Amino acid sequence: MVELKTRAEIELMRSAGKVVADILSSVRSAARAGVTLRQLDETARGVLKDAGATSPFLNYKPKFAPVPYPGVICVSVNDAALHGIPDEYALKPGDLLSVDAGATLNGWVGDAAVSFTVGDGSEADARLISVTEAALAAGIAAAVPGGRLGDISAAIGKVGRAGGYGISTDLGGHGVGRTMHEDPHIPNLGKKGRGLKLQPGLVLAIEPWFMAGGNDDIYVADDGWTIKTGDGSRAAHAEHTVAITEDGPVILTLG
């Protein structure tokens, strides 16, 4: 069921979103060669503790997962696109790292993600990240009252396909509110003018993620969580929590 939020509820979600922005900023600052993914997770835990917030990721167990998620952030490296588990892997110069973070504060959730390279990255990685961020901007711009859910999907997909990147529709954006995953699902490919009518009060996590090789195939790693590119190419992920208002889209996960 799709739930619309009041102005007051959206402001509470903005507070949760600020914590998410702080997590992403702190983790990005800490992500240097030699630092482990587990250490980045500890950095994120510190931000949550200081804010009096909790993680909607920790111990989350959807039907597909063999075990509850053990971290407060998802950290996906190179050919890992989503849901990478923070472990003892030590970052290397040139790694492409995607960080997905969430926070629950006063009963409301924020969710966002960012991708970047560790140290100096390749031109190909810079382009992949740039196009993914451009697709996020296009999806947000399409999140206007009176539009359709397919407008967001179409805007994201158009940017990704123009870049020559692979796009999976298995996992995409979603509603967000008192829980991390609410209706509706927002695929990263779609047709303009189709789907749910967009109304003020609808809050969405819009999150394009693209695969550099141009192949749409993905698979789940042996840990039961990490989504990897089917062709071994690198992936990038960008996400914001966005409220649809009478005045247009408002990003709730800014610092």
Salt bridges, closest charged atoms under 4 A:
GLU11 OE2 - ARG14 NH2 3.04
ASP22 OD2 - LYS18 NZ 2.99
ASP41 OD2 - ARG45 NE 2.65
GLU42 OE2 - ARG45 NE 3.98
ASP79 OD1 - LYS228 NZ 3.90
GLU88 OE2 - ARG38 NE 2.33
ASP111 OD2 - HIS174 NE2 3.26
ASP125 OD2 - ARG234 NH1 2.54
GLU182 OE1 - LYS5 NZ 2.91
GLU207 OE2 - HIS174 NE2 3.16
GLU207 OE1 - HIS237 NE2 2.75
ASP216 OD2 - ARG161 NH2 2.88
GLU239 OE2 - HIS174 NE2 3.84
GLU239 OE1 - HIS237 NE2 3.89
GLU246 OE1 - ARG7 NH2 3.48
